[in-house]
């Protein structure tokens, strides 16, 4: 069920060396939605995610999450507020185990300080056990691909598809309200993409995540999205259902005159 406004962005702009990467962008997400952001290469999609997650500071505009501004926060603070993201290029600790990768992702929510860690206090041990149990629960969502004997394997031995799954698991472990997925099926074969498409739906139905997703695979966008927002040259050129935007003349022109693959 779609709920109240969760993320509200108004007149967002950012420039790099005089070039507008995003220009006067308005965007919103309501609780429980899955919204896909699509557009040609260079449309500003990743820059958009970078600004929500405080990796890039906007030139102007506002970003409000759960009614409070995110401007001026650093990335760790944004994560602690309840926004987690994945990256187009997978960012894992290759020499850490799968379990350790997910445990360390929870650092933004730890309460025991350096003193507790150094002296192995009861509070530290209790929190460490809770972190481990939550990591195992998150990894269990992905089944045998990331559990069992794999838990204690280094992330470096995983297949590319399983590394992408682990990247999502790390984001899930921070207990977010809003999950930003940057091209989650990039580089996967059709079978892997189909499997992950089903998992994205389960992230909402079983974990209550609201999701904003950047994705180039239009079959995935079509199958999971409540709404699609199309960017081109840093501006919104269309939004609505997949069926609506996939036949929009401006969208077709932005994709070099080709019909959008996956459209009916």
Secondary structure, 3 states (H helix, E strand, C coil): CCCCEEEEEEEEEEEECCEEEEEEEEEEEECCCEEEEECCCCCCHHHHHHHHCCCCCCCEEEEEECCEECCCCCHHHHHHHCEEECCCCCCCCCCCEHHHHHHHHHHHHCCCCHHHHHCCCHHHHHHHHHHHHHHHHHHHCCHHHCCHHHHHCEHHHCCHHHHHHHHHHHHHHCCCCEEEEECCCCCCCHHHHHHHHHHHHHHHHCCCCEEEEECCCHHHHHHHCCEEEEEECCEEEEEECHHHHHCCHHHHHHCCCCCCCCCC
